[in-house]
Amino acid sequence: MDDDGVRPVRPNPRLADHPEGSAIRTAQAVFNQTYCTLLQQLEQAFNGNPAMLGMSVGTMYALTGQAQGLMAMQDDDGLAVGPTFEYVAVEDRA
């Protein structure tokens, strides 16, 4: 196995790993909101509103960029940052 391209990451990342207002936590929170929006769009697409499938593709591209941005960041321990995939209730999404 070639480990040269593998960056060390914090196991099981969570928003609570970083202080409120930090760039990392903010980026993770935005990712979580986009991720939950995508899940909602896919649920709608597969439960009677197929037009939502097209809209979800744009959200997928946005999510990809957000994930790549997170993985390019490092925390104070020198570990790569990643998405947390935490649920954000509909009423709490921006």
Buried (B, 14 or more C-beta within 10 A) or exposed (E): EEEEEEEEBBEEBEBEBBEEEBEBBEBBBBBBBBBBBBEBBBEBBEEEEEEBEEBBEEBEEBBEEBBEEBBEBBBEEEBBBBBBEBEBEEEEEE
